[in-house]
Amino acid sequence: MNTFEIVAGLSAVFIVALLLIGMVLQIFLTYLGVKIAKMDSDMTLITKVSIIKFFVGIVFAYVPLGVILSYVMNFYINKEFFKTTYKNGFIIEIPSLILGIILIAIVIGLSIADGQNIYSATYELLY
């Protein structure tokens, strides 16, 4: 095995691990949101909805302002699959929104600490 094969293999393992961690985190955040909204739902539906929302998030990540579009789609997905209102669909997404805001703030803070101004750091993050 040469160095390229080792690096490619480790990269693939790293990418798969990140996808699995993201999927488990999405399932946990949806479960937490369902409990905050005081809805009764089984774990299979929560898992199915979470996986759909996870892949929608990946697709919209490549679109400008895709984070915002992804959350709007997640509200709609919650409304349709959990047979609820937009308000409860939003409440289900609150844990994910809070984590997203915290992560965006950390990335912008690290970019500013690295020497970028706040406008270019935010622009790179959102576009």
TIFI-440147 format. One line per field, with one value per residue: residue in one letter; residue number from 1; x, y, z of N, C-alpha, C, O in turn. Coordinates in pm, 1 decimal. Each point is the difference from the previous one (the first is absolute). Layout:
<nodes>
aa	c(A:...)
i	c(NUM:...)
n_east	c(X:...)
n_north	c(Y:...)
n_up	c(Z:...)
ca_east	c(X:...)
ca_north	c(Y:...)
ca_up	c(Z:...)
c_east	c(X:...)
c_north	c(Y:...)
c_up	c(Z:...)
o_east	c(X:...)
o_north	c(Y:...)
o_up	c(Z:...)
</nodes>
This chain:
<nodes>
aa	c(M:N:T:F:E:I:V:A:G:L:S:A:V:F:I:V:A:L:L:L:I:G:M:V:L:Q:I:F:L:T:Y:L:G:V:K:I:A:K:M:D:S:D:M:T:L:I:T:K:V:S:I:I:K:F:F:V:G:I:V:F:A:Y:V:P:L:G:V:I:L:S:Y:V:M:N:F:Y:I:N:K:E:F:F:K:T:T:Y:K:N:G:F:I:I:E:I:P:S:L:I:L:G:I:I:L:I:A:I:V:I:G:L:S:I:A:D:G:Q:N:I:Y:S:A:T:Y:E:L:L:Y)
i	c(1:2:3:4:5:6:7:8:9:10:11:12:13:14:15:16:17:18:19:20:21:22:23:24:25:26:27:28:29:30:31:32:33:34:35:36:37:38:39:40:41:42:43:44:45:46:47:48:49:50:51:52:53:54:55:56:57:58:59:60:61:62:63:64:65:66:67:68:69:70:71:72:73:74:75:76:77:78:79:80:81:82:83:84:85:86:87:88:89:90:91:92:93:94:95:96:97:98:99:100:101:102:103:104:105:106:107:108:109:110:111:112:113:114:115:116:117:118:119:120:121:122:123:124:125:126:127)
n_east	c(84.9:-133.1:168.6:66.3:127.4:217.6:134.5:72.2:172.8:208.0:92.4:86.0:202.7:176.8:59.5:117.2:221.4:126.2:57.7:171.5:208.2:81.1:84.2:203.5:172.0:44.8:120.8:222.7:122.6:40.9:168.1:210.1:69.1:72.8:210.4:158.1:31.8:154.6:185.2:-198.6:202.9:-75.9:78.5:-167.8:-179.9:10.1:-22.2:-206.5:-128.9:36.8:-88.2:-216.7:-65.6:17.1:-150.5:-180.3:18.6:-25.9:-207.0:-128.0:81.8:-115.5:-152.6:4.4:149.3:181.1:162.6:45.5:130.9:217.4:92.0:64.3:195.8:177.9:26.2:97.6:224.2:104.3:16.9:160.5:215.8:57.7:0.1:157.9:16.3:-87.8:-204.7:-176.6:-107.8:-139.4:-211.2:-128.8:-80.1:-172.0:-85.7:-159.9:-210.3:-111.9:-85.3:-200.8:-177.8:-77.8:-125.3:-217.2:-135.7:-70.1:-168.8:-208.7:-100.2:-84.9:-208.6:-168.7:-72.7:-147.6:-162.9:-135.4:-45.4:-76.7:83.2:212.3:38.3:-67.7:132.2:192.0:-35.9:-18.7:206.5)
n_north	c(-118.6:82.7:139.7:-17.2:-177.2:32.8:116.4:-109.1:-140.5:84.3:39.9:-172.9:-74.7:111.9:-46.8:-186.1:13.1:97.9:-129.2:-140.6:82.4:31.0:-186.5:-75.3:102.3:-70.7:-187.5:8.5:73.3:-158.3:-145.8:71.0:-4.2:-201.7:-50.2:79.5:-118.5:-110.1:-49.5:-52.1:-53.7:-98.8:-165.9:-149.0:40.4:-54.6:-217.9:-89.3:41.8:-133.1:-204.9:-21.9:-5.8:-207.6:-157.3:6.9:-94.2:-223.0:-87.5:-3.7:-198.2:-130.8:7.8:125.7:49.1:-113.2:135.6:191.5:1.4:-1.1:195.5:135.1:-42.0:92.7:219.5:62.1:2.2:174.1:190.3:7.5:37.7:209.9:38.4:129.9:100.2:177.6:46.0:-130.8:68.4:173.9:-34.0:-79.3:173.7:8.0:-201.3:-65.1:64.2:-109.1:-204.6:-3.7:38.1:-175.2:-156.5:51.1:-28.4:-210.7:-82.9:60.5:-112.3:-200.3:9.9:20.1:-185.4:-84.5:119.8:-173.7:88.6:156.5:193.3:64.7:90.7:209.6:168.5:35.9:131.3:221.1:81.5)
n_up	c(0.0:-160.3:-43.6:-215.0:-50.1:40.6:-139.8:-183.2:27.0:10.7:-201.2:-114.4:59.2:-81.6:-211.4:-41.9:38.1:-159.1:-174.4:26.5:-20.9:-207.7:-94.0:53.5:-101.1:-208.2:-17.6:26.8:-174.0:-154.1:30.9:-36.3:-214.3:-67.3:58.4:-139.4:-189.3:120.7:-119.6:-90.3:79.4:-187.6:127.1:0.5:130.2:216.4:48.1:10.8:177.4:175.4:-14.2:51.2:215.0:82.6:-54.3:132.8:203.0:-4.7:-6.7:184.4:60.6:-139.8:161.2:-186.6:159.1:-68.7:75.5:-108.1:-182.8:52.6:62.1:-167.0:-102.8:101.7:-45.5:-194.0:-9.4:97.4:-120.0:-155.7:42.8:53.7:-222.7:-93.7:199.4:-111.4:81.6:-45.4:-185.2:36.3:69.7:-165.7:-117.9:141.7:45.8:-143.2:45.1:159.8:-39.8:-100.0:131.2:116.4:-102.9:-28.8:176.2:30.1:-122.9:56.7:165.7:-55.9:-84.6:146.4:102.0:-147.8:95.5:37.6:-203.7:140.3:-76.5:31.6:201.5:41.6:-69.5:111.7:175.8:-26.5:-23.5)
ca_east	c(-84.9:76.0:-51.2:-128.5:-104.9:-21.8:-70.4:-134.8:-76.0:-28.7:-97.1:-131.0:-44.9:-32.8:-124.8:-109.1:-19.1:-68.9:-139.2:-70.9:-15.5:-102.6:-130.7:-38.8:-29.2:-129.4:-103.0:-10.4:-59.2:-141.9:-64.4:-7.9:-100.6:-132.8:-32.0:-26.4:-132.2:-95.5:-71.7:19.7:43.2:87.9:138.9:20.8:-36.4:101.7:120.1:-25.8:-3.7:134.6:85.3:-42.7:48.1:145.9:37.5:-41.9:103.0:120.2:-26.5:-9.5:126.9:72.9:-74.5:19.0:-96.0:-63.4:-30.9:-132.8:-95.0:-8.4:-86.6:-138.1:-45.5:-16.7:-128.7:-103.7:9.2:-57.5:-144.3:-63.2:19.0:-54.8:-141.1:-13.3:-2.3:132.1:53.8:65.1:113.7:108.1:42.5:81.5:131.9:70.5:133.6:90.2:30.4:91.1:132.1:50.0:43.2:123.6:109.1:29.7:70.6:136.3:77.1:26.4:98.4:131.3:45.3:41.9:125.6:102.4:38.4:-99.4:-100.3:-125.8:-80.1:48.9:-20.2:-141.8:-26.1:52.6:-76.8:-136.2:-3.0)
ca_north	c(118.6:124.4:104.8:48.6:-94.8:12.3:126.6:-13.4:-87.3:72.5:105.1:-63.8:-38.1:124.5:53.1:-87.9:23.3:128.9:-17.3:-76.3:86.9:98.4:-64.6:-29.4:129.0:45.1:-82.2:44.2:134.1:-12.5:-62.1:103.8:96.1:-61.0:2.5:139.8:33.0:-83.7:-83.2:-143.2:-58.7:-114.7:23.0:-29.3:120.0:101.1:-37.8:20.4:144.3:52.5:-36.0:84.6:136.0:-2.1:3.9:130.8:93.9:-19.5:52.9:145.5:59.3:47.0:112.2:122.0:12.1:-130.4:-30.5:55.9:-79.9:-131.8:9.0:18.8:-132.0:-85.0:34.8:-60.9:-145.5:-30.1:20.5:-104.6:-136.2:-13.4:41.4:105.3:135.2:58.7:40.7:-116.9:-32.3:89.8:-39.1:-120.8:38.7:92.1:-47.6:6.5:141.9:47.5:-56.2:64.9:136.4:-11.0:-39.1:112.4:101.1:-49.0:7.7:141.7:43.8:-52.7:70.5:134.1:-16.8:-33.1:122.0:48.9:87.3:-72.0:-6.4:-107.2:-127.9:-34.4:-25.1:-132.2:-102.4:-9.7:-23.9)
ca_up	c(0.0:0.0:88.6:-50.1:37.4:144.2:23.8:-55.5:89.0:124.1:-31.4:-14.9:134.4:69.3:-56.6:44.0:143.8:15.2:-41.7:103.4:117.2:-34.4:-3.8:138.4:62.5:-52.5:64.5:139.3:6.0:-34.3:116.5:102.5:-43.9:14.5:143.1:36.0:-54.8:73.8:-95.5:18.6:-125.4:20.5:-38.8:-142.1:-74.7:29.2:-74.5:-142.7:-24.5:22.7:-113.6:-111.8:26.8:-10.7:-141.2:-51.7:44.0:-81.4:-134.2:4.9:44.0:-118.0:-56.8:80.2:109.8:12.2:140.0:26.7:-77.4:62.9:117.8:-46.6:-44.3:118.0:61.5:-83.0:16.6:131.7:-7.6:-80.2:50.6:134.6:-7.6:99.3:-54.9:-22.0:130.2:58.9:-85.7:42.0:135.1:-13.9:-51.0:90.8:40.6:-114.8:-22.9:105.1:-28.6:-121.2:33.0:79.0:-89.0:-88.9:79.6:25.3:-124.5:-27.6:99.4:-37.2:-120.1:41.7:73.8:-98.5:-69.6:-94.6:60.6:23.9:-122.3:-87.1:69.2:-13.2:-141.6:-33.5:69.4:-52.6:-144.8)
c_east	c(88.5:-70.4:-137.0:-114.1:-32.0:-80.1:-143.1:-87.0:-36.8:-101.2:-140.1:-56.9:-43.9:-132.9:-119.2:-28.4:-73.1:-146.9:-80.4:-21.3:-108.4:-139.3:-50.2:-35.7:-135.0:-114.0:-20.8:-67.9:-147.9:-77.4:-18.9:-106.8:-141.5:-42.2:-27.9:-138.7:-111.1:-89.4:30.0:33.9:93.3:138.4:24.5:-35.1:102.7:127.1:-18.2:2.4:139.7:92.9:-37.5:51.9:151.7:43.1:-46.2:102.6:127.3:-20.0:-1.9:128.9:78.7:-68.9:31.8:-116.2:-77.1:-35.2:-140.8:-106.6:-19.7:-91.3:-146.0:-57.2:-21.9:-129.5:-113.0:0.3:-58.7:-151.4:-67.4:10.7:-58.9:-145.9:-30.6:-3.9:142.7:64.4:71.3:117.0:120.3:54.1:87.3:142.2:78.2:134.5:102.5:39.0:99.6:140.8:61.1:50.4:130.1:117.9:38.5:76.2:143.9:85.8:31.6:103.6:139.7:54.9:48.4:131.8:115.5:39.7:-98.7:-89.9:-133.7:-82.4:46.4:-18.2:-144.8:-34.4:48.0:-83.0:-137.6:-5.6:93.1)
c_north	c(123.7:103.7:49.9:-92.5:7.8:125.6:-8.0:-87.3:67.7:111.1:-57.8:-40.5:123.2:57.1:-84.4:20.0:131.7:-10.3:-75.9:82.6:104.1:-59.3:-31.1:129.0:54.3:-79.2:45.8:136.7:-2.4:-62.8:102.2:103.6:-53.0:0.5:142.3:41.4:-80.5:-80.1:-146.3:-60.6:-116.8:27.0:-29.4:120.4:110.5:-29.4:25.0:148.4:60.0:-30.5:82.1:141.9:8.9:10.1:128.2:106.0:-12.0:58.7:152.6:66.7:56.8:115.4:124.6:19.4:-129.8:-38.0:48.0:-79.7:-139.0:2.8:20.1:-134.0:-93.8:30.8:-69.8:-152.7:-42.0:9.9:-116.8:-138.3:-20.0:44.0:106.2:135.4:47.6:41.7:-117.0:-47.8:85.3:-40.0:-125.7:35.2:90.3:-55.2:6.0:144.3:53.0:-52.8:64.5:140.4:-3.0:-35.2:112.1:107.7:-42.4:12.5:144.5:53.6:-49.4:68.5:140.0:-8.5:-32.1:120.6:50.9:101.4:-74.5:-15.0:-113.1:-137.0:-46.0:-34.2:-139.0:-110.7:-20.0:-28.8:-108.7)
c_up	c(0.0:87.5:-44.5:41.6:148.6:31.4:-52.2:89.8:130.3:-22.8:-13.0:135.5:77.9:-49.4:44.7:148.3:24.4:-40.0:105.6:126.3:-25.8:-0.4:141.1:73.4:-47.2:63.3:143.8:9.8:-37.0:115.7:111.5:-35.6:12.4:146.2:47.7:-47.9:66.4:-94.8:29.2:-135.7:28.9:-60.0:-147.5:-86.1:21.8:-79.2:-148.8:-34.7:14.7:-116.2:-122.3:18.7:-13.1:-146.1:-68.2:38.2:-80.6:-139.0:1.3:46.7:-117.4:-70.8:82.4:97.6:22.1:141.8:32.6:-75.2:61.2:122.1:-39.9:-48.0:118.7:73.9:-75.5:15.1:134.5:-3.2:-72.3:64.3:138.6:6.9:105.3:-70.2:-25.1:132.0:67.0:-85.2:32.5:137.1:-5.5:-44.4:94.9:48.0:-113.3:-31.6:102.2:-24.5:-124.2:26.1:79.3:-90.2:-95.9:75.1:28.4:-125.6:-35.4:98.1:-31.8:-124.7:33.4:75.9:-94.2:-84.5:-102.7:68.9:3.5:-127.5:-90.9:65.6:-13.6:-144.0:-40.1:63.2:-63.6:-149.3:-33.3)
o_east	c(97.0:-107.2:-86.3:-106.3:-115.8:-95.1:-92.2:-116.7:-113.0:-84.4:-96.7:-118.8:-101.2:-81.6:-103.6:-115.8:-88.9:-86.4:-113.7:-107.0:-81.9:-95.6:-116.9:-95.8:-75.5:-103.5:-113.7:-85.4:-79.2:-110.5:-106.4:-75.5:-91.4:-116.7:-86.3:-70.9:-117.7:-121.5:105.3:-82.3:72.6:17.1:89.9:70.6:36.3:61.5:90.2:62.4:38.3:79.4:88.1:51.9:52.7:88.7:67.2:32.4:63.9:89.9:59.9:12.8:86.7:45.6:10.9:-116.5:-116.0:-91.3:-77.5:-104.6:-110.4:-80.2:-89.4:-114.7:-92.6:-64.9:-90.8:-105.9:-72.7:-69.2:-103.0:-98.7:-51.2:-59.4:-86.2:-9.2:97.2:122.1:112.2:98.3:113.7:121.1:95.8:95.2:114.9:97.6:116.4:115.1:92.8:97.0:119.9:104.8:89.0:106.9:118.6:95.3:90.9:114.6:112.0:89.3:96.8:120.6:99.3:87.5:115.8:93.6:24.5:-14.8:-16.5:-72.9:-81.9:-25.5:-25.8:-76.3:-71.3:-16.0:-46.2:-100.9:13.2)
o_north	c(9.8:-25.2:28.1:47.1:-12.5:-3.9:48.4:31.5:-12.5:25.9:58.4:19.2:-3.4:45.1:54.6:1.8:6.9:57.1:36.7:-5.8:27.3:63.8:23.4:3.2:55.4:57.5:14.4:20.4:74.1:43.8:7.3:43.7:73.8:24.0:20.1:72.5:19.6:-8.5:-33.6:1.2:-0.2:88.8:59.0:29.8:70.3:91.5:52.3:39.5:87.5:85.2:43.7:59.9:102.0:78.7:48.6:87.2:100.7:65.1:63.2:122.0:85.2:42.7:-9.1:-15.5:1.7:-79.7:-71.1:-32.6:-54.3:-91.3:-56.2:-33.5:-81.1:-91.1:-56.9:-61.9:-99.0:-85.6:-50.1:-73.3:-107.7:-0.3:-18.8:6.5:-63.1:-5.0:15.0:-51.6:-47.0:0.0:-12.6:-68.2:32.9:75.1:33.2:27.4:72.9:75.2:27.7:38.8:81.8:59.8:21.2:56.9:83.0:44.3:29.9:75.0:74.8:22.9:46.8:84.8:26.8:-8.6:104.5:-0.6:-103.4:-98.1:-76.1:-98.4:-117.7:-93.2:-72.9:-106.9:-113.4:-50.6:-36.4)
o_up	c(75.0:54.9:83.2:40.5:40.0:78.1:65.7:23.3:47.4:85.8:48.9:26.1:69.9:80.4:37.8:41.6:84.8:66.5:29.5:60.7:87.7:44.1:30.8:77.2:79.8:33.9:45.0:86.2:58.1:31.8:61.5:86.8:36.8:31.0:85.5:69.8:-30.3:18.3:54.1:-91.6:99.4:-83.5:-60.1:-96.3:-94.3:-54.6:-65.4:-98.4:-77.7:-40.0:-73.9:-94.2:-44.5:-33.0:-90.9:-80.7:-30.5:-53.1:-86.9:-10.3:19.4:-106.1:122.2:-36.7:41.2:21.9:63.9:56.2:-0.7:19.8:63.3:29.2:-0.6:51.5:60.7:10.4:8.1:55.2:45.1:5.4:30.6:107.8:85.8:-122.6:41.5:14.4:48.3:53.2:-3.9:21.9:76.3:38.1:-29.6:-2.4:22.6:-33.9:-35.0:8.9:-2.5:-51.7:-23.3:12.1:-25.3:-53.3:-3.0:7.6:-41.3:-39.4:13.6:-10.3:-55.8:-18.1:31.7:-79.5:-60.4:122.2:-64.9:-14.9:-51.5:-69.5:-25.2:-25.4:-68.9:-58.8:-12.8:-49.0:-116.8)
</nodes>
